[in-house]
Amino acid sequence: MAHADLRFPARDANRILWIEITLMAAVLIMNATDQLLQGSSEHYHQTGHFFFSGLLMPLFSGFSVTSLENYRAFGMVGAFWVSLRFKLSALLQTPTYYTGFPNSILAI
């Protein structure tokens, strides 16, 4: 039983790490495609240059405007849903943290 308890924090940390990586990838994709759209049309508001997103711009440079808009929408929607799921899962685990701390203090 003790071995199973030791795997839970590592599994939880790995889930959080992968969710954060997915969230950041979606935001970087959204910003990179948005920068390319800003350069291709005057319809888009100029926001300036983002350094890390700018590194991803060559990956999307040959894409059509429609494809760029789709990737941008994926980044916006993906980032929203990933962050929402992450926050809700953190809320569901919060009672575990609150009940675990008093029990460990009282066991001393």
C-alpha positions as CSV (number, residue, x, y, z in Angstrom):
1,M,0.0,0.0,0.0
2,A,2.8,2.4,0.8
3,H,4.3,1.9,-2.7
4,A,1.0,3.0,-4.3
5,D,0.9,6.1,-2.2
6,L,4.4,7.2,-3.4
7,R,3.3,7.0,-7.1
8,F,0.4,9.4,-6.6
9,P,2.5,12.6,-6.2
10,A,4.7,11.8,-9.2
11,R,1.7,11.0,-11.4
12,D,0.0,14.2,-10.2
13,A,3.1,16.2,-11.0
14,N,3.4,14.7,-14.4
15,R,-0.2,15.5,-15.3
16,I,0.3,19.1,-14.2
17,L,3.5,19.3,-16.2
18,W,1.9,18.0,-19.4
19,I,-1.2,20.2,-19.0
20,E,1.1,23.3,-18.6
21,I,3.2,22.2,-21.7
22,T,0.0,21.8,-23.8
23,L,-1.3,25.2,-22.6
24,M,1.9,27.0,-23.4
25,A,2.2,25.3,-26.8
26,A,-1.4,26.4,-27.6
27,V,-0.6,30.0,-26.6
28,L,2.7,30.1,-28.5
29,I,1.0,28.7,-31.6
30,M,-1.8,31.3,-31.3
31,N,0.7,34.2,-31.0
32,A,3.0,33.0,-33.8
33,T,0.1,32.6,-36.3
34,D,-1.4,36.0,-35.1
35,Q,1.9,37.7,-35.9
36,L,2.0,36.2,-39.4
37,L,-1.6,37.4,-39.9
38,Q,-0.7,40.9,-38.7
39,G,2.0,41.0,-41.4
40,S,-0.2,39.7,-44.1
41,S,-3.2,42.0,-43.8
42,E,-4.0,45.4,-42.4
43,H,-7.2,44.0,-41.0
44,Y,-5.4,42.7,-38.0
45,H,-4.3,45.0,-35.2
46,Q,-0.5,45.3,-34.8
47,T,0.5,44.1,-31.3
48,G,4.3,44.1,-31.7
49,H,6.8,41.2,-31.6
50,F,6.8,38.3,-29.2
51,F,10.2,36.7,-28.9
52,F,9.4,33.1,-28.2
53,S,6.4,33.0,-30.5
54,G,8.6,34.6,-33.1
55,L,10.8,31.6,-33.0
56,L,7.8,29.5,-34.2
57,M,6.9,31.8,-37.0
58,P,9.0,30.0,-39.7
59,L,7.0,26.8,-39.0
60,F,3.8,28.6,-40.2
61,S,5.3,30.9,-42.9
62,G,4.1,29.0,-45.9
63,F,0.5,28.5,-44.7
64,S,-2.5,30.2,-46.3
65,V,-4.4,32.9,-44.4
66,T,-7.3,30.5,-43.8
67,S,-4.9,27.9,-42.3
68,L,-3.3,30.5,-40.1
69,E,-6.7,31.6,-38.9
70,N,-7.6,28.0,-38.1
71,Y,-4.4,27.5,-36.1
72,R,-5.0,30.8,-34.3
73,A,-8.5,29.7,-33.4
74,F,-7.1,26.3,-32.2
75,G,-4.7,28.1,-30.0
76,M,-7.3,30.4,-28.5
77,V,-9.9,27.7,-28.0
78,G,-7.3,25.1,-27.0
79,A,-5.7,27.4,-24.4
80,F,-9.1,28.2,-23.0
81,W,-10.3,24.6,-22.6
82,V,-7.0,23.3,-21.3
83,S,-6.8,26.1,-18.7
84,L,-10.4,25.5,-17.7
85,R,-9.9,21.8,-17.2
86,F,-6.7,22.4,-15.3
87,K,-8.4,24.8,-12.9
88,L,-11.4,22.5,-12.4
89,S,-9.2,19.5,-11.7
90,A,-7.2,21.6,-9.2
91,L,-10.4,22.6,-7.5
92,L,-11.5,18.9,-7.2
93,Q,-8.2,18.0,-5.6
94,T,-8.2,20.9,-3.1
95,P,-10.3,19.1,-0.5
96,T,-7.6,16.4,-0.5
97,Y,-5.0,18.9,0.4
98,Y,-7.1,20.5,3.1
99,T,-7.9,17.2,4.8
100,G,-4.5,15.8,4.4
101,F,-2.7,18.6,6.3
102,P,-4.7,18.5,9.5
103,N,-4.5,14.7,9.6
104,S,-0.7,14.8,9.3
105,I,-0.4,17.4,12.1
106,L,-2.7,15.5,14.4
107,A,-0.7,12.3,13.9
108,I,2.4,13.9,15.4
